[in-house]
Amino acid sequence: MTETMNISLTRTTNSRLKETDLENPVFGKIYSDHMFIADYCDGDWQDLRIEPYGNINLSPANTTLHYASTIFEGLKAHRGIDGSVLVFRPQANAARMVKSAERMCMPPVPEDLFMYAMTELLRVDQEWVPSKKGTSLYIRPFQIAMDPYIGIRPSDTYTFYIITGPVGSYYSEPVKVKIETHYTRAAAGGTGFAKTGGNYAAALYPAVEAAKEGYNQLIWTDGIRHEYVEESGTMNLMFVINDTLVTAPTGDTILKGITRDSILQLAKDEGMAIEERPIKVSEVMGAIENGSMQEAFGAGTAATITPIKTIGFDGKDYDLPPVENWKYASNFLDLLSKIKVGAISDAHGWLYRI
Ligand SMILES: *Cc1c(COP(=O)(O)O)cnc(C)c1O
């Protein structure tokens, strides 16, 4: 930012807060009263503003609508047990959004602008942060190209937005997942590590096909031989095998999840053995069959941890040990949930107080 950051504020005259059931929000349906907006043109971020939440006016030739020049982030603010508003590791999201921007040929939102904009928006809408156990305020920053031009080239203009909305419990029912060995989510040299729209649009068809066969989600495998497991849906994938936490290394096909990183840190803190290494599908199936696979779960901001009860592979379903008997995933979920609301010590400085 060249100038000092100055955000103009236009408050809504029509708050929806009172008519909103904050304690039982439906994910992705309810948005807070205000949104943050900044425009990029002439080589700088300008016109920083907080306005009433509302529709965006776009040219039909807007390049994002045609070519998916869009990136996003997802993070959460929790109501601390002392009533404060606590955001979980937002600096990591700001840094990751810069990486996504670089890959997508977009001007990065400076990390200090991201943090300042988020902070000011949460101050304005702080009453939207719910307090019931497990609830939170989901924060969705995103950036889109704005040129009204249907030729293919990087845009000259962009807009950065932040919207927020209350969301319900992080508790997730155990899921049945299928190992995908035909379709590919991310290829080496591609955009899998970036939170960019096209990755998710392209993942819908295989997921819908798997849903027809009764699977809640896919386990993605490498795009070369479909020999190694990579991610589970839009979550990182973690296993407990012989009391060791095993997860694939992040790279250009595996997104660097902040939940994944936090769980690895907590496991280290507890002296648990950790292995970050490529994991073959055959190893996963073998470990289920010989009983050394104790737990398998997805890790991501939306649900924190999603336990996997069954893995489908090659037309056959393999059951994991009953989730009630797991001890590691439930412990990580418990620790993270307590850290996020300030109920236990934040030893790694993960909380950002509004
Ligand atoms: C966002 C995301 C994750 C999880 O990242 P968190 O920072 O933990 O929320 C994992 N995989 C994909 C593909 C994602 O988009």
The ligand as an ORCA input file, in Angstrom:
! r2SCAN-3c Opt
* xyz 0 1
  C      -9.092    -24.903      1.557
  C      -8.643    -26.265      1.166
  C      -8.069    -27.165      2.082
  C      -8.007    -26.899      3.570
  O      -7.300    -25.768      3.908
  P      -7.545    -25.073      5.340
  O      -6.570    -23.958      5.336
  O      -7.247    -26.075      6.366
  O      -8.971    -24.649      5.357
  C      -7.580    -28.368      1.603
  N      -7.684    -28.693      0.302
  C      -8.248    -27.882     -0.601
  C      -8.320    -28.303     -2.024
  C      -8.767    -26.646     -0.201
  O      -9.351    -25.843     -1.084
*
